[in-house]
């Protein structure tokens, strides 16, 4: 029985420029499914000329799109959202086939992304500006103004969701949007482009430019791009931010993480086990909100034993997906070898797990648990980006928080406890941007914004929610006075 619908023919990916699909003249790379290693598509490395053409077409479309009332812009998004729901199964299977997720995870990713679209749909009814009489006969008004053509650079791990964090708000606020999908997972974006056109968005308002590092650099450097949003690893995020900001452009680049889950003795057994296991195995650990480090405070052996037994029973393919490619497997396997040499113990070794029948050529790593790791070692400090949980022991909560505060990354911290006082203490002392109480993946729901701190984010604001409006728009302030006032004062 097939776990996911792996395409039988290769999709030749195209760029979407000026409302039309164009075939790139650049070199093409093969797209392989993590499930079985089979080639399922070809993605072009767009030329600088093709980058310029897409941005130029978007620039041409911007003046009319900017002048379109927000309620009219929203109607396109209403139609697009309905089409995404209609094609949900197709989107989920495509995203799963190219990224290695389970179909359920891919479907959930689309729905989570559409939550941001639904927030964008509400913007037409929000007070996006404001008007106030600030003195006698004088009023001040603020209006949100779109920036122009903006760029979104997406990672491989969420082919549908992460782009949906960006373009619904950006488009609804009047920008034209250029999407650069990961060259490892370009197929889902091809479907998105089809649905954008079917929803009736004007030509040039939404564009897709495929490619690798050269295309990214050409897009960032293009004078027509006014803002750059990025999600990926910390080194890449820092490079994107520095390159964009060196051109004086607005940039928000989200990087990696080393999320800490703190477990204390009074934690609820079932709630904690499910939260921890789901967090480090979901999406095969290939997400910036995955549990990476568990700090075991005091005696929590019953919880650890249940985590281990639960993880060993997971079935690859149906309950957990595959790694993106062979280099990812080799990199993680090397980290595990070095962890053992540093004195840690691998108590659950996913390298020994069996691949699903018929998918033996895929890139499979089962749930893996490293225990008794020491702070400062690679497995305890580095983002592994796989289904690997590292456990560090801590004698008390204050020492656990000291470890959390030294963490150079800043996405998420979760505390598992039955004590409200303990939860409040951790929430107040944690240095990360997203905090969970008895939640393994503390991603805020809209309109609360997604975003970390420290080495997990470069730039200001957040990429979703209310905070994202400050990234995708400028505030224009208008001060008005119509006639002299007989009773004017110094403020008039």
FITORTI-935311 format. One record per residue (C-alpha): y, z negated, x negated; residue in one letter. Coordinates in steps of 0.05 Angstrom, whole numbers, plus 5000, padded with zeros to 4 digits. Layout:
residues N
<v Y&w Z&u X&rest A>
...
This chain:
residues 492
<v 5000&w 5000&u 5000&rest X>
<v 5067&w 5021&u 4971&rest X>
<v 5118&w 4967&u 4959&rest X>
<v 5178&w 5014&u 4961&rest X>
<v 5188&w 5087&u 4975&rest X>
<v 5192&w 5117&u 4906&rest X>
<v 5225&w 5187&u 4911&rest X>
<v 5175&w 5242&u 4898&rest X>
<v 5229&w 5291&u 4875&rest X>
<v 5286&w 5280&u 4827&rest X>
<v 5357&w 5275&u 4855&rest X>
<v 5408&w 5314&u 4814&rest X>
<v 5469&w 5269&u 4820&rest X>
<v 5537&w 5301&u 4831&rest X>
<v 5609&w 5278&u 4828&rest X>
<v 5652&w 5271&u 4890&rest X>
<v 5721&w 5299&u 4876&rest X>
<v 5775&w 5319&u 4925&rest X>
<v 5727&w 5309&u 4983&rest X>
<v 5675&w 5358&u 4955&rest X>
<v 5611&w 5350&u 4916&rest X>
<v 5615&w 5381&u 4847&rest X>
<v 5560&w 5394&u 4796&rest X>
<v 5578&w 5368&u 4727&rest X>
<v 5577&w 5412&u 4666&rest X>
<v 5561&w 5352&u 4622&rest X>
<v 5495&w 5332&u 4594&rest X>
<v 5446&w 5299&u 4643&rest X>
<v 5404&w 5237&u 4633&rest X>
<v 5340&w 5219&u 4668&rest X>
<v 5340&w 5161&u 4718&rest X>
<v 5275&w 5122&u 4717&rest X>
<v 5247&w 5075&u 4770&rest X>
<v 5232&w 5005&u 4743&rest X>
<v 5172&w 5003&u 4789&rest X>
<v 5131&w 5055&u 4753&rest X>
<v 5175&w 5086&u 4699&rest X>
<v 5176&w 5153&u 4736&rest X>
<v 5237&w 5198&u 4732&rest X>
<v 5270&w 5197&u 4801&rest X>
<v 5337&w 5230&u 4785&rest X>
<v 5385&w 5262&u 4737&rest X>
<v 5455&w 5234&u 4725&rest X>
<v 5510&w 5273&u 4691&rest X>
<v 5554&w 5249&u 4634&rest X>
<v 5619&w 5275&u 4663&rest X>
<v 5667&w 5311&u 4617&rest X>
<v 5740&w 5290&u 4606&rest X>
<v 5761&w 5351&u 4646&rest X>
<v 5719&w 5328&u 4705&rest X>
<v 5748&w 5258&u 4700&rest X>
<v 5818&w 5287&u 4701&rest X>
<v 5802&w 5331&u 4761&rest X>
<v 5776&w 5273&u 4802&rest X>
<v 5835&w 5228&u 4787&rest X>
<v 5885&w 5285&u 4799&rest X>
<v 5854&w 5299&u 4867&rest X>
<v 5859&w 5225&u 4884&rest X>
<v 5932&w 5224&u 4862&rest X>
<v 5946&w 5283&u 4909&rest X>
<v 5914&w 5245&u 4967&rest X>
<v 5950&w 5180&u 4954&rest X>
<v 6019&w 5193&u 4986&rest X>
<v 5991&w 5211&u 5054&rest X>
<v 5939&w 5156&u 5052&rest X>
<v 5992&w 5104&u 5034&rest X>
<v 6034&w 5125&u 5094&rest X>
<v 5974&w 5121&u 5141&rest X>
<v 5982&w 5058&u 5183&rest X>
<v 5932&w 5004&u 5166&rest X>
<v 5902&w 5005&u 5236&rest X>
<v 5886&w 5079&u 5226&rest X>
<v 5858&w 5068&u 5157&rest X>
<v 5814&w 5014&u 5187&rest X>
<v 5783&w 5062&u 5236&rest X>
<v 5750&w 5101&u 5179&rest X>
<v 5719&w 5036&u 5154&rest X>
<v 5693&w 5019&u 5224&rest X>
<v 5656&w 5086&u 5225&rest X>
<v 5632&w 5077&u 5153&rest X>
<v 5604&w 5008&u 5167&rest X>
<v 5565&w 5034&u 5228&rest X>
<v 5537&w 5090&u 5185&rest X>
<v 5515&w 5041&u 5132&rest X>
<v 5477&w 5001&u 5184&rest X>
<v 5446&w 5064&u 5212&rest X>
<v 5422&w 5084&u 5143&rest X>
<v 5404&w 5014&u 5120&rest X>
<v 5330&w 5028&u 5109&rest X>
<v 5346&w 5090&u 5067&rest X>
<v 5398&w 5052&u 5026&rest X>
<v 5351&w 4993&u 5015&rest X>
<v 5293&w 5036&u 4991&rest X>
<v 5337&w 5077&u 4945&rest X>
<v 5370&w 5016&u 4915&rest X>
<v 5302&w 4983&u 4905&rest X>
<v 5271&w 5045&u 4874&rest X>
<v 5325&w 5053&u 4822&rest X>
<v 5342&w 4980&u 4806&rest X>
<v 5274&w 4946&u 4812&rest X>
<v 5292&w 4899&u 4869&rest X>
<v 5246&w 4885&u 4926&rest X>
<v 5264&w 4923&u 4989&rest X>
<v 5283&w 4858&u 5022&rest X>
<v 5331&w 4841&u 4965&rest X>
<v 5361&w 4910&u 4967&rest X>
<v 5372&w 4905&u 5042&rest X>
<v 5404&w 4837&u 5034&rest X>
<v 5450&w 4865&u 4980&rest X>
<v 5475&w 4919&u 5027&rest X>
<v 5487&w 4867&u 5082&rest X>
<v 5524&w 4820&u 5034&rest X>
<v 5568&w 4878&u 5013&rest X>
<v 5582&w 4896&u 5085&rest X>
<v 5607&w 4825&u 5094&rest X>
<v 5665&w 4844&u 5049&rest X>
<v 5675&w 4907&u 5090&rest X>
<v 5679&w 4864&u 5152&rest X>
<v 5731&w 4821&u 5119&rest X>
<v 5770&w 4885&u 5103&rest X>
<v 5765&w 4904&u 5177&rest X>
<v 5802&w 4840&u 5194&rest X>
<v 5861&w 4855&u 5149&rest X>
<v 5895&w 4896&u 5203&rest X>
<v 5902&w 4832&u 5243&rest X>
<v 5925&w 4787&u 5186&rest X>
<v 5997&w 4772&u 5167&rest X>
<v 5996&w 4811&u 5102&rest X>
<v 6069&w 4799&u 5089&rest X>
<v 6121&w 4755&u 5124&rest X>
<v 6192&w 4753&u 5151&rest X>
<v 6239&w 4694&u 5150&rest X>
<v 6313&w 4682&u 5162&rest X>
<v 6330&w 4650&u 5095&rest X>
<v 6405&w 4640&u 5108&rest X>
<v 6457&w 4656&u 5160&rest X>
<v 6452&w 4730&u 5174&rest X>
<v 6402&w 4741&u 5117&rest X>
<v 6328&w 4755&u 5124&rest X>
<v 6274&w 4764&u 5071&rest X>
<v 6211&w 4803&u 5084&rest X>
<v 6150&w 4816&u 5041&rest X>
<v 6101&w 4874&u 5049&rest X>
<v 6037&w 4889&u 5013&rest X>
<v 6040&w 4957&u 4978&rest X>
<v 5981&w 4995&u 4950&rest X>
<v 5979&w 5009&u 4876&rest X>
<v 5957&w 5081&u 4876&rest X>
<v 5891&w 5106&u 4847&rest X>
<v 5846&w 5048&u 4827&rest X>
<v 5779&w 5047&u 4790&rest X>
<v 5715&w 5008&u 4803&rest X>
<v 5662&w 5005&u 4748&rest X>
<v 5596&w 4979&u 4776&rest X>
<v 5534&w 4949&u 4742&rest X>
<v 5460&w 4967&u 4749&rest X>
<v 5436&w 4905&u 4784&rest X>
<v 5470&w 4915&u 4852&rest X>
<v 5478&w 4990&u 4866&rest X>
<v 5505&w 4979&u 4936&rest X>
<v 5534&w 4909&u 4939&rest X>
<v 5581&w 4906&u 4879&rest X>
<v 5617&w 4971&u 4896&rest X>
<v 5624&w 4944&u 4967&rest X>
<v 5660&w 4884&u 4937&rest X>
<v 5714&w 4933&u 4915&rest X>
<v 5728&w 4995&u 4956&rest X>
<v 5732&w 4969&u 5028&rest X>
<v 5791&w 4924&u 5012&rest X>
<v 5822&w 4973&u 4962&rest X>
<v 5819&w 5031&u 5012&rest X>
<v 5841&w 4991&u 5072&rest X>
<v 5902&w 4967&u 5035&rest X>
<v 5921&w 5040&u 5022&rest X>
<v 5895&w 5055&u 4952&rest X>
<v 5853&w 5115&u 4932&rest X>
<v 5788&w 5093&u 4899&rest X>
<v 5747&w 5122&u 4842&rest X>
<v 5676&w 5094&u 4834&rest X>
<v 5639&w 5098&u 4768&rest X>
<v 5568&w 5076&u 4783&rest X>
<v 5521&w 5052&u 4729&rest X>
<v 5485&w 5111&u 4698&rest X>
<v 5420&w 5072&u 4707&rest X>
<v 5427&w 5069&u 4783&rest X>
<v 5469&w 5127&u 4809&rest X>
<v 5427&w 5147&u 4869&rest X>
<v 5451&w 5095&u 4919&rest X>
<v 5523&w 5117&u 4907&rest X>
<v 5504&w 5188&u 4926&rest X>
<v 5485&w 5163&u 4995&rest X>
<v 5549&w 5123&u 4999&rest X>
<v 5589&w 5185&u 4983&rest X>
<v 5554&w 5223&u 5039&rest X>
<v 5570&w 5168&u 5089&rest X>
<v 5643&w 5164&u 5065&rest X>
<v 5650&w 5239&u 5081&rest X>
<v 5614&w 5231&u 5147&rest X>
<v 5661&w 5174&u 5166&rest X>
<v 5718&w 5223&u 5159&rest X>
<v 5757&w 5194&u 5101&rest X>
<v 5809&w 5245&u 5078&rest X>
<v 5793&w 5287&u 5016&rest X>
<v 5808&w 5251&u 4951&rest X>
<v 5814&w 5181&u 4981&rest X>
<v 5744&w 5162&u 4954&rest X>
<v 5715&w 5194&u 4891&rest X>
<v 5652&w 5186&u 4849&rest X>
<v 5652&w 5201&u 4775&rest X>
<v 5584&w 5193&u 4740&rest X>
<v 5575&w 5181&u 4667&rest X>
<v 5568&w 5130&u 4610&rest X>
<v 5615&w 5097&u 4562&rest X>
<v 5656&w 5160&u 4548&rest X>
<v 5670&w 5170&u 4622&rest X>
<v 5689&w 5096&u 4629&rest X>
<v 5738&w 5102&u 4572&rest X>
<v 5768&w 5167&u 4597&rest X>
<v 5778&w 5136&u 4666&rest X>
<v 5809&w 5072&u 4639&rest X>
<v 5855&w 5112&u 4593&rest X>
<v 5877&w 5162&u 4647&rest X>
<v 5950&w 5151&u 4665&rest X>
<v 5935&w 5162&u 4738&rest X>
<v 5891&w 5100&u 4743&rest X>
<v 5933&w 5039&u 4761&rest X>
<v 5881&w 4983&u 4764&rest X>
<v 5811&w 4972&u 4738&rest X>
<v 5757&w 4928&u 4768&rest X>
<v 5692&w 4916&u 4729&rest X>
<v 5628&w 4877&u 4737&rest X>
<v 5577&w 4872&u 4680&rest X>
<v 5561&w 4834&u 4616&rest X>
<v 5613&w 4790&u 4582&rest X>
<v 5620&w 4833&u 4520&rest X>
<v 5631&w 4895&u 4563&rest X>
<v 5678&w 4858&u 4610&rest X>
<v 5720&w 4835&u 4552&rest X>
<v 5723&w 4905&u 4524&rest X>
<v 5742&w 4936&u 4591&rest X>
<v 5796&w 4883&u 4602&rest X>
<v 5826&w 4892&u 4533&rest X>
<v 5826&w 4968&u 4538&rest X>
<v 5857&w 4970&u 4607&rest X>
<v 5909&w 4916&u 4592&rest X>
<v 5929&w 4951&u 4527&rest X>
<v 5953&w 5007&u 4572&rest X>
<v 5992&w 4958&u 4614&rest X>
<v 5943&w 4965&u 4672&rest X>
<v 5921&w 4912&u 4720&rest X>
<v 5849&w 4892&u 4704&rest X>
<v 5797&w 4844&u 4731&rest X>
<v 5732&w 4844&u 4693&rest X>
<v 5675&w 4798&u 4713&rest X>
<v 5624&w 4782&u 4659&rest X>
<v 5559&w 4744&u 4650&rest X>
<v 5540&w 4672&u 4661&rest X>
<v 5495&w 4614&u 4641&rest X>
<v 5492&w 4579&u 4708&rest X>
<v 5473&w 4505&u 4706&rest X>
<v 5430&w 4473&u 4761&rest X>
<v 5433&w 4397&u 4755&rest X>
<v 5374&w 4360&u 4786&rest X>
<v 5376&w 4284&u 4794&rest X>
<v 5319&w 4238&u 4816&rest X>
<v 5343&w 4229&u 4888&rest X>
<v 5342&w 4305&u 4901&rest X>
<v 5302&w 4327&u 4961&rest X>
<v 5236&w 4356&u 4935&rest X>
<v 5227&w 4416&u 4981&rest X>
<v 5300&w 4435&u 4983&rest X>
<v 5307&w 4432&u 4908&rest X>
<v 5243&w 4470&u 4892&rest X>
<v 5261&w 4526&u 4939&rest X>
<v 5333&w 4529&u 4914&rest X>
<v 5314&w 4530&u 4841&rest X>
<v 5256&w 4579&u 4846&rest X>
<v 5294&w 4627&u 4892&rest X>
<v 5353&w 4625&u 4845&rest X>
<v 5318&w 4642&u 4780&rest X>
<v 5268&w 4692&u 4808&rest X>
<v 5312&w 4728&u 4859&rest X>
<v 5328&w 4799&u 4836&rest X>
<v 5282&w 4784&u 4777&rest X>
<v 5337&w 4740&u 4750&rest X>
<v 5382&w 4801&u 4740&rest X>
<v 5445&w 4774&u 4772&rest X>
<v 5504&w 4736&u 4747&rest X>
<v 5492&w 4679&u 4797&rest X>
<v 5419&w 4667&u 4778&rest X>
<v 5397&w 4598&u 4756&rest X>
<v 5391&w 4603&u 4680&rest X>
<v 5391&w 4531&u 4657&rest X>
<v 5364&w 4470&u 4695&rest X>
<v 5388&w 4402&u 4670&rest X>
<v 5335&w 4351&u 4688&rest X>
<v 5370&w 4283&u 4694&rest X>
<v 5323&w 4224&u 4685&rest X>
<v 5253&w 4226&u 4715&rest X>
<v 5247&w 4288&u 4759&rest X>
<v 5176&w 4305&u 4738&rest X>
<v 5149&w 4314&u 4809&rest X>
<v 5204&w 4366&u 4822&rest X>
<v 5190&w 4403&u 4757&rest X>
<v 5115&w 4404&u 4771&rest X>
<v 5127&w 4433&u 4840&rest X>
<v 5175&w 4486&u 4811&rest X>
<v 5122&w 4506&u 4761&rest X>
<v 5066&w 4511&u 4813&rest X>
<v 5109&w 4549&u 4862&rest X>
<v 5132&w 4599&u 4809&rest X>
<v 5061&w 4614&u 4786&rest X>
<v 5040&w 4634&u 4857&rest X>
<v 5093&w 4688&u 4865&rest X>
<v 5068&w 4759&u 4874&rest X>
<v 5102&w 4813&u 4834&rest X>
<v 5127&w 4872&u 4874&rest X>
<v 5129&w 4839&u 4942&rest X>
<v 5161&w 4772&u 4925&rest X>
<v 5196&w 4791&u 4860&rest X>
<v 5219&w 4857&u 4832&rest X>
<v 5217&w 4889&u 4763&rest X>
<v 5264&w 4889&u 4704&rest X>
<v 5310&w 4949&u 4698&rest X>
<v 5277&w 4980&u 4636&rest X>
<v 5233&w 4970&u 4575&rest X>
<v 5290&w 4949&u 4529&rest X>
<v 5305&w 4892&u 4577&rest X>
<v 5232&w 4869&u 4575&rest X>
<v 5230&w 4872&u 4499&rest X>
<v 5296&w 4834&u 4492&rest X>
<v 5272&w 4778&u 4537&rest X>
<v 5204&w 4775&u 4504&rest X>
<v 5239&w 4765&u 4438&rest X>
<v 5280&w 4707&u 4466&rest X>
<v 5216&w 4674&u 4490&rest X>
<v 5183&w 4681&u 4421&rest X>
<v 5244&w 4650&u 4388&rest X>
<v 5246&w 4594&u 4440&rest X>
<v 5176&w 4572&u 4420&rest X>
<v 5195&w 4574&u 4346&rest X>
<v 5255&w 4529&u 4362&rest X>
<v 5209&w 4475&u 4390&rest X>
<v 5213&w 4490&u 4464&rest X>
<v 5150&w 4499&u 4505&rest X>
<v 5136&w 4558&u 4551&rest X>
<v 5101&w 4524&u 4609&rest X>
<v 5099&w 4586&u 4653&rest X>
<v 5094&w 4652&u 4616&rest X>
<v 5111&w 4712&u 4658&rest X>
<v 5087&w 4761&u 4605&rest X>
<v 5016&w 4743&u 4628&rest X>
<v 5029&w 4761&u 4701&rest X>
<v 4993&w 4821&u 4732&rest X>
<v 5032&w 4882&u 4752&rest X>
<v 5023&w 4907&u 4824&rest X>
<v 4965&w 4955&u 4832&rest X>
<v 4988&w 5026&u 4822&rest X>
<v 5052&w 5005&u 4787&rest X>
<v 5024&w 4984&u 4720&rest X>
<v 5073&w 5029&u 4683&rest X>
<v 5132&w 4990&u 4711&rest X>
<v 5174&w 4938&u 4675&rest X>
<v 5144&w 4874&u 4700&rest X>
<v 5157&w 4803&u 4677&rest X>
<v 5133&w 4745&u 4721&rest X>
<v 5170&w 4680&u 4732&rest X>
<v 5178&w 4644&u 4665&rest X>
<v 5196&w 4571&u 4652&rest X>
<v 5217&w 4543&u 4584&rest X>
<v 5215&w 4467&u 4581&rest X>
<v 5243&w 4416&u 4532&rest X>
<v 5294&w 4465&u 4504&rest X>
<v 5349&w 4437&u 4460&rest X>
<v 5423&w 4449&u 4473&rest X>
<v 5450&w 4497&u 4422&rest X>
<v 5388&w 4540&u 4419&rest X>
<v 5387&w 4612&u 4442&rest X>
<v 5347&w 4602&u 4505&rest X>
<v 5393&w 4545&u 4527&rest X>
<v 5459&w 4579&u 4512&rest X>
<v 5451&w 4654&u 4521&rest X>
<v 5448&w 4692&u 4587&rest X>
<v 5376&w 4717&u 4589&rest X>
<v 5384&w 4761&u 4651&rest X>
<v 5313&w 4757&u 4673&rest X>
<v 5267&w 4712&u 4714&rest X>
<v 5270&w 4657&u 4662&rest X>
<v 5288&w 4584&u 4676&rest X>
<v 5304&w 4541&u 4616&rest X>
<v 5298&w 4465&u 4626&rest X>
<v 5340&w 4417&u 4584&rest X>
<v 5328&w 4342&u 4591&rest X>
<v 5387&w 4294&u 4599&rest X>
<v 5385&w 4218&u 4603&rest X>
<v 5442&w 4211&u 4653&rest X>
<v 5492&w 4249&u 4695&rest X>
<v 5551&w 4241&u 4649&rest X>
<v 5513&w 4273&u 4591&rest X>
<v 5491&w 4329&u 4638&rest X>
<v 5564&w 4342&u 4657&rest X>
<v 5583&w 4343&u 4583&rest X>
<v 5533&w 4400&u 4574&rest X>
<v 5561&w 4436&u 4634&rest X>
<v 5632&w 4429&u 4608&rest X>
<v 5613&w 4458&u 4540&rest X>
<v 5584&w 4519&u 4573&rest X>
<v 5627&w 4578&u 4551&rest X>
<v 5612&w 4615&u 4615&rest X>
<v 5642&w 4596&u 4682&rest X>
<v 5607&w 4626&u 4743&rest X>
<v 5566&w 4572&u 4777&rest X>
<v 5544&w 4500&u 4775&rest X>
<v 5498&w 4468&u 4827&rest X>
<v 5478&w 4396&u 4838&rest X>
<v 5414&w 4377&u 4875&rest X>
<v 5421&w 4307&u 4903&rest X>
<v 5418&w 4266&u 4967&rest X>
<v 5481&w 4227&u 4947&rest X>
<v 5548&w 4248&u 4972&rest X>
<v 5582&w 4209&u 4916&rest X>
<v 5541&w 4246&u 4863&rest X>
<v 5557&w 4313&u 4895&rest X>
<v 5632&w 4297&u 4897&rest X>
<v 5631&w 4274&u 4824&rest X>
<v 5597&w 4338&u 4800&rest X>
<v 5642&w 4383&u 4842&rest X>
<v 5704&w 4349&u 4815&rest X>
<v 5681&w 4349&u 4742&rest X>
<v 5649&w 4418&u 4738&rest X>
<v 5687&w 4472&u 4701&rest X>
<v 5657&w 4533&u 4734&rest X>
<v 5689&w 4574&u 4789&rest X>
<v 5634&w 4568&u 4842&rest X>
<v 5601&w 4501&u 4857&rest X>
<v 5539&w 4489&u 4899&rest X>
<v 5510&w 4426&u 4930&rest X>
<v 5435&w 4435&u 4942&rest X>
<v 5446&w 4510&u 4938&rest X>
<v 5414&w 4552&u 4882&rest X>
<v 5461&w 4612&u 4888&rest X>
<v 5529&w 4585&u 4909&rest X>
<v 5562&w 4651&u 4927&rest X>
<v 5620&w 4638&u 4975&rest X>
<v 5622&w 4674&u 5042&rest X>
<v 5682&w 4716&u 5061&rest X>
<v 5740&w 4704&u 5066&rest X>
<v 5728&w 4655&u 5008&rest X>
<v 5731&w 4694&u 4943&rest X>
<v 5679&w 4709&u 4890&rest X>
<v 5700&w 4694&u 4819&rest X>
<v 5685&w 4650&u 4759&rest X>
<v 5724&w 4621&u 4701&rest X>
<v 5723&w 4620&u 4625&rest X>
<v 5680&w 4675&u 4593&rest X>
<v 5655&w 4698&u 4661&rest X>
<v 5722&w 4728&u 4682&rest X>
<v 5778&w 4765&u 4647&rest X>
<v 5841&w 4775&u 4688&rest X>
<v 5871&w 4737&u 4746&rest X>
<v 5850&w 4729&u 4818&rest X>
<v 5782&w 4744&u 4848&rest X>
<v 5747&w 4808&u 4867&rest X>
<v 5734&w 4793&u 4940&rest X>
<v 5764&w 4752&u 4997&rest X>
<v 5836&w 4733&u 5008&rest X>
<v 5848&w 4727&u 4933&rest X>
<v 5830&w 4800&u 4923&rest X>
<v 5892&w 4823&u 4961&rest X>
<v 5935&w 4802&u 4902&rest X>
<v 5893&w 4846&u 4857&rest X>
<v 5892&w 4909&u 4900&rest X>
<v 5965&w 4907&u 4922&rest X>
<v 6036&w 4891&u 4900&rest X>
<v 6084&w 4850&u 4941&rest X>
<v 6149&w 4886&u 4959&rest X>
<v 6206&w 4839&u 4978&rest X>
<v 6262&w 4864&u 5023&rest X>
<v 6326&w 4823&u 5033&rest X>
<v 6371&w 4845&u 5091&rest X>
<v 6442&w 4829&u 5113&rest X>
<v 6476&w 4870&u 5168&rest X>
<v 6545&w 4839&u 5175&rest X>
<v 6589&w 4785&u 5146&rest X>
<v 6582&w 4717&u 5178&rest X>
<v 6643&w 4678&u 5200&rest X>
<v 6608&w 4614&u 5182&rest X>
<v 6578&w 4639&u 5116&rest X>
<v 6562&w 4591&u 5060&rest X>
<v 6545&w 4601&u 4986&rest X>
<v 6476&w 4627&u 5005&rest X>
<v 6503&w 4682&u 5050&rest X>
